[in-house]
């Protein structure tokens, strides 16, 4: 059995409202990051990011904080768990 780490984080990213389209385009280009909600009036995005390690999450968060038009990028939730890479991951949905 080979164990690897599965790590996911929820982030709140705030952009200048007039730069939301450009910021969302940059976010969509980042591997492992998905935009799940946006609030144009406040410039906020709710995203989920998957990484292999906690260190990778930290590095990517620092990178997000420096994107043009981004005011803040904050960690809201982090979860990590070792997984058995010999077994397929499931969503819990009925098949």
C-alpha positions as CSV (number, residue, x, y, z in Angstrom):
1,X,0.0,0.0,0.0
2,X,1.4,3.4,-1.0
3,X,0.1,6.4,0.9
4,X,0.1,9.9,-0.5
5,X,-1.3,13.1,0.9
6,X,-4.5,14.7,-0.4
7,X,-4.8,18.3,0.5
8,X,-7.5,20.8,-0.3
9,X,-8.0,24.4,0.8
10,X,-10.9,26.9,0.5
11,X,-9.8,30.5,-0.3
12,X,-11.5,33.8,-0.3
13,X,-9.9,36.1,-2.9
14,X,-10.9,39.8,-3.1
15,X,-10.2,41.7,-6.3
16,X,-10.8,45.3,-7.3
17,X,-14.4,45.1,-8.7
18,X,-13.4,46.7,-12.0
19,X,-10.7,44.0,-12.4
20,X,-12.9,40.9,-11.6
21,X,-13.0,39.6,-15.2
22,X,-9.2,39.8,-15.6
23,X,-8.6,38.2,-12.1
24,X,-11.1,35.4,-12.8
25,X,-9.3,34.6,-16.1
26,X,-6.0,34.4,-14.2
27,X,-7.6,32.2,-11.5
28,X,-9.0,29.8,-14.2
29,X,-5.6,29.4,-15.7
30,X,-4.1,28.1,-12.4
31,X,-3.8,24.3,-12.1
32,X,-5.7,22.7,-9.3
33,X,-7.8,25.9,-8.5
34,X,-11.5,26.2,-9.2
35,X,-13.7,29.3,-8.8
36,X,-17.0,28.2,-7.2
37,X,-18.6,31.5,-6.5
38,X,-18.2,35.2,-7.3
39,X,-19.7,38.4,-5.9
40,X,-19.2,41.2,-8.4
41,X,-20.3,44.0,-6.0
42,X,-17.6,43.1,-3.4
43,X,-15.1,41.7,-5.8
44,X,-14.9,38.4,-3.9
45,X,-14.3,34.9,-5.3
46,X,-14.7,31.7,-3.4
47,X,-12.2,29.1,-4.6
48,X,-11.1,25.6,-3.9
49,X,-7.5,24.6,-4.4
50,X,-6.0,21.1,-4.5
51,X,-2.3,20.5,-3.9
52,X,-0.1,17.6,-3.1
53,X,1.4,19.2,0.1
54,X,0.8,21.9,2.6
55,X,3.9,23.7,1.4
56,X,2.6,23.8,-2.1
57,X,-0.7,25.4,-0.7
58,X,1.4,28.0,1.1
59,X,3.4,28.8,-2.0
60,X,0.4,29.1,-4.3
61,X,-1.4,31.3,-1.8
62,X,1.5,33.7,-1.7
63,X,1.4,33.7,-5.5
64,X,-2.3,34.5,-5.6
65,X,-1.7,37.4,-3.2
66,X,0.6,39.0,-5.8
67,X,-1.6,38.7,-8.9
68,X,-2.4,42.1,-10.5
69,X,-5.8,43.3,-9.3
70,X,-5.9,41.0,-6.2
71,X,-6.4,42.9,-3.0
72,X,-6.4,39.9,-0.6
73,X,-6.2,36.1,-0.8
74,X,-7.0,34.4,2.4
75,X,-7.1,30.8,3.6
76,X,-10.6,30.0,4.9
77,X,-10.3,26.2,5.3
78,X,-7.7,23.6,4.9
79,X,-8.0,19.8,5.0
80,X,-5.5,17.1,4.4
81,X,-5.6,13.4,4.6
82,X,-3.4,10.5,3.7
83,X,-4.9,8.4,0.9
84,X,-4.2,5.0,-0.3
85,X,-3.1,5.5,-3.9
86,X,-3.9,1.9,-4.8
87,X,-7.6,2.6,-4.3
88,X,-9.6,4.9,-6.6
89,X,-11.0,8.0,-4.9
90,X,-14.8,8.4,-4.9
91,X,-17.1,11.3,-4.5
92,X,-19.6,9.5,-2.3
93,X,-22.3,9.8,-5.0
94,X,-24.3,6.7,-5.8
95,X,-23.2,4.9,-8.9
